[in-house]
Amino acid sequence: MPYYVVKAIDASGREVTRTLEAENEVQLLSFLDFLNLIPVKISKQPEFLGRFRKTLHFRKIKRKDLIDLFENLHLLAQSGVPLGVGLWDLAQDMENPAVKDMLEDIAYRLQTGLSISAAMQRYESTLGAIAVNLIKIGEETGSLDKVFKDISEHYKRIEDFVSKVKQALIYPAFALFAVLGALVFWLLFVLPRIAELFATLQVELPTITVAVMEASKIFKEYFYLFAAGGLLLTVLFFLLRKKSERFRYATDKLFLKMPIISMILYTFNYAFFSEYMRLMVTSGVSLFDTFQIMESSFNNRVFKRAMSVIREHIASGGSINEGMKKTQLFPALMVRMIAVGEETGGLDSQLEYLAQYYYNRLDYITQNIAKIIEPLIIMTVGGIMALIMISLLLPIYDLISKMGTRF
């Protein structure tokens, strides 16, 4: 769809510049009229540049914005106000310009005859594939208010988890960087001076001291090279994760084997799986479509591939729990509970219990993560500092002993 850069005058008389997407200039002029904008200059933009600017603009929409948005949509659906009118009014109250632009566009599409799900489909990358599909089901079943509430509650849970993890990691991260900073200071400034002192005194150095001094010498001499190499490797790592699917899968698999990190990732993805599957099942989405949508929604490539395996197993006539067993990714208790839910017809209640269990477990982990990480940091960095101190004290002890024998 073509993109246009429009300079226009708004209702208050100010000149504004907007990048808009429209099928043709007729639709563009109709949209501008809907926005109460008087065009001054319209120029067509290359599609790749328009897509890039659109993506960059709507990245400003964060999870907190989506929570507020779906909460407001829930209230709007309950009030009985026509969605097109309500969305326009809602857009005018939005502080985030990206959210405002999105809502205005959706309101316009509704006016042209599109359904709410079709209008929101254009913003699937921002709203989430599962949210869009749930809205489509809610529209068909007449339960949009419930769907909006479910989506809002789900995003609240994720946001709560992410904020708790960040808060829990503040102290360990500060402690780690403080101690590493002290370690770098010792290696760059303190140890070289002490090495010069030992050389002046012509002290015979033990092997451990020689090794530490050589390490300090190399680190100081090639410090900028180490720093540049570390930065380059970091950039290369993230670039490969973005461009190479094989590398992304390999690193995601590695993360699932790392202590502490694996515990967080497994628990979060189990909660994500249970919660999203519950939302889809209760909304009436077919199992095949459920796992197809979930496959596109998982960020972890190992779990993404597992959704594909389960989907193919279901397509061949198998059950969910058998597909989960094939992936060898899910705990036996979880598989057993889903098997019971399938046999008794209470899959939604089993999934609700599992989702609550794993979210509670996540909550416990985030509250205690600092207590888990702190001893590891202390042991690792303390061990390095102890090695340095021992390497310094040994020659000093020898020097004092020799001075004692002379007197």
N, C-alpha and C positions, 0 to 999 in steps of 0.2 A: 504494500500500500504506500502511495507517495507521501512524502513529508514536505511541509511548507514552513518557512520562517515568515511570521506575520508581525508587522509593526502596526499597532492599532491604538485607538483612543478608547479608554474604558468609560464607565458611567460617571466617574468623578472628574473626567477631563484629563487624566494622566496618560502619557504615552507608555505603552507596554510592548514588550517583544515576547512572542510565544512561538514555540515549535509545535505544530499541530499535524496530526495524521488524518488524512481523508482520502476517500476513493477518487475524488475529482474536485475541481474547483467549485462546482455547484454545491456539493456536500460541505465543502470548506466554508463557503459563504453562509450556508444554512447554520452551521455550527457557530460561526462568529456571531450571527444574529441571536442565537440562543444564549451566547455568553454576554450579550449586550456590549459587543466590541465593534467599533467602526474601523474597518481596515484602512490603513494609509498606504502600506506597501506590502505586497505579497511576492515572495520569491520561492521557487521550488528548490528543494535541497536534495543532494544525492542520498539514495536510500541507505547506504552503509553509514553515512554520517548521521542521518536522522535516527537510525536504530541505536547508534552509539550514544547519542545525546539523550534519547529516551531512556535507555538502560541506566545511564549515569544519573539521570534526574530521579527515576523511581527507586533507585537504591537508597535514597534518603528516607524511604518509608521503613521504619524499624518495627520490631515485634510489638513494642508498646503502642505504636500507632494502630496496629492491626487489632490489638485487644480493645482499645477505645472504639475503633470503627465498628467491630462486630457487636460490641455491647450496645452502641447507639442504634445499629441496625436491628438488634433484638427488640429494643424499646419501640423503634419505628414500626416494626412488623406487628407488634402488639397493639399499637395505638389505632391502627386502621387507616392512617394517613397514606395516600397513594405513594408508592415507592419513588416514582419519578420526582414528585414535588418534595418529598421528604429528603431525598438525596441531595437535591439542589440546596435546600435550606441547611442541611448538614454541612455541605461543602463550604458555605459562607462562614461557618463558625470554626473551620479548621485552621490551626496555626501553621501546620506543615504544608507548604505550597504544593508539594508532590501529591499529598493525599487530596488536597482541594482539587487539583487538576484531574486526578483519577475519578473522583466522585462527579465532577461536572461532566466528564466524558461519558460516564456510565448513565447519568441522568439524561443526557442527550440521546444516547442509544435507546434508552427505554421509550423516549418520546417518538423515536422513529419506528417503533414497533418491535424491537428486540426484547427478548425475555431477560430477566435479571441475570440468569446463569450465562446466557450468550454474551451479554454485555461485559460481565466479569471475566469471561473466558479470555478476553484480550489482555488481562492482567494476571494471568495464571502464575507467571514467574514471581510476581510480587505477593499475591494472596496465597499461593500454594495450590498444587493440583488437587489435593484432597478437599480443601475448602471449596473450590469451584465445583467439584463433583457432588459434594454434599449439598450445596446450594441447588444444584440441578435436581437432585432427588427431593429435596425439601419443597421445591417449586411444584414438582409433579404430585406430591402427596399432600400439599397444603400445610406443611409444618415448617415453614421458613423461620418463624420466630424461635422454635426449638433448635433448629440447625444453627442459626446465628449465635444462640446462647452456647451451644456445644463447642463451636469453633472458638468463641471467646474464652471459654473455660480452659480449653486445651492450650491455647497460646499463653494463658496465664500460668499454667503449670510449667510450661517450658521456660518462660521468662523467670519464674520464681526459682527454678532449678539453676539456670545460668547465673543469675545474680548471686545465689548462695555459694556457688562454686567460686565465682570471682572474689567474693568477700572472704571466703575461707582461704583462698590462695594468696591474699595480700601479705599476710605476715610471713609465710614461708618464702615467698618471692623476695620480700624485702631482706630477710635474713640471708638468703642465698647470695643476692647481689652485694650485700654489705661485706660478707665474708670473702667472696671472690674478689671484690675490690681491694680488700686488705691483703689478700694473697698476691695479687698482681703488684701492689705497691711494694711488698717484700721482695718479690722476684726482680723488679725493675730498679729499685733504689737501695734497699737495705742490704740484701745479700752481696751485691757487687762491692759495697764499701767494706763489709766484713771480710770478703775475699782479699781485698787489697791489704787489710790489716794483718791477716794471717800470712800473706806473702812477705810483708815487711818484717814480721817477727820470725820468719823462716820456721814456722811450725809444721811438723810432719802431720799431714791430714789423713784421717781414716778414710776408707773407701766410700762410705756412705756420705761423708762431707764432700769429697771430691765430686761424687755423682750429682749432689744437690747444687754445688757451685757451677758445675758444667751446664746443668739444666738452666740455671739462672742466667748464665752467660749467653747461651743460645737463645733463650726467651727474650733477653734484652736486645740482642743483636738483630733478631728477626721478628721483633714485636709487630711492626707494621705489616710485615708479610703474613704473619699469623692472623692479624685482625682482618686484612683484606681477604685472605683465604676463607676465614670463617664467614664473612659477609657474602662472598661469592657462592660458597656452598649452600648458605641459607636461601639465597635468591634462586639458585639452580634447583634446590629441593622443591620449593613452592612452584617454580615454573614447570618442572617435570610432573608434579601432582596435577597441575592444571591441564597440561598438554597430552600426557601419556596415561592411558587407561590402565595399562599393565603396571606401571609404576605406582599409580594411585591404589590399585588393588593390593599390590605387594606391601606398600607402607601401611595401608589400613589393616592388613592382616598382621603386620608387625606390631602395630599399636595394641591390637587385641591380645598380644602375648606379653606386653610390658606390665610389670607390677604396678598396682594402684590405678594406672591409666586404664588397664583392661577391665578392672572392677567397675570403674565409672562408666566406660563405654558399653560394656555388656548390659549393665543395669538400665542405663538410659535407653538403649535400643530395644530391650525387652519391654520397657514401659511404653515406648513409642509404638512398637508393634501391637501391643495389647490395646492401647487406647485408640489408635487409628482404625484397627480392625473392628473394634466394638462400635465406633461411630459409623463405619460403613455397613456393618451387618444390621444394626438397628435402623439404619436409614433405608434398607432394602436393596443395596447394591449387590449385584451378583458376585459370587466368590472369585470368579475369573477376573472380573473387572476390578474387584477389591485389590487383588495382588498385583494386577497390572499398574494400578494407580500407586500402590505402596512401593512398588519397584522404582518408580520415578521420584518418590518422595524421600527415600533413604539417602543420606549423604555417605554413609559408610559403604564402600563397594562390596565388602564381604556380605553384609546383610542385603544389599541390593541384588547380588547374584543369588542369594538364598530365596528371595521373593520370586525370582524367575524360575527356580527349581520347583518351588511349591506350586506356582501357577501352571507350569507344564504338567505336573503330577495331577492337579485337579482337572485339567483339560482332558487327560487320559482316563478320567473316571475315578481317581483316587480320592482319599480323604485328606483333610488339612493336616491332621496329626501324623499321618504316614509321610506326607511331603516334608513336614518339619523334621522328622527322623532322618530323612535322606540327606538333609543339609548338615547334620551332625553339629549344629550350632546352638540348639536350644536345650535347656536343662530338662531332665526326664520328668520332673514334677509338672513343669509347664505343659509339656506334650501330653501328659496323662490327663491334666485338667481339661485341656481342649478336646481330647478324645471323649471324655465324659460329657462335655457340653454338646458335642456332635451327636452322641448316642441318645441323649435325653432331650435334645431340642432346646437346651438352655445355654447355648454358646455365648449369647450376649452377656448373661450374668456371670459366667466363668471368666470372660474377658474383662469385665468390669472389676472383678475381684483381683485378677492378675495385674491389671493396670494400677489399681490402688496399692497393691502389695509392693510393686516395683517403684512406684513414686514415693511410698513411705521409706523404702530402703534407700532410695536416692537421697531423701531428706536426711536420713541418718548418716550417710556417707559424707554429705556436704558439711554436716555439723562436726564431723570428727576427722575430716581430711587433714586439717592442720596438725592434729595430734599424731596422725600416721606419718606425715611427710617430715615433720620437724626432727624426729630422732635420726632419720636417714641423712638429712642435711648435716646435722651435728656430727654424726659418725664419719661421714665422708670427708667433710672439710676439716674436722678435728683430727682425723688421721693424717691428712696432708700436713697440717700445721705441726702436729707432733713429730712427724718425720723431719721437718725443717729444724725444729727446736733441738731434737736429739743430735742432728748433724752439726749444729753449732756448739752445743754444750760439750760434746766429746773432745774436740781439740782444745777448748778452753779449760776443761778439766785436766787434760794432759799438760797444758802449759802451766797451770797452777801447781800441779804435782812436781814438775821439774824445778820450778822456782823454789818450792819448799825444800827439795833435796839440797839445793845450793846453800841454803841458810841453815 
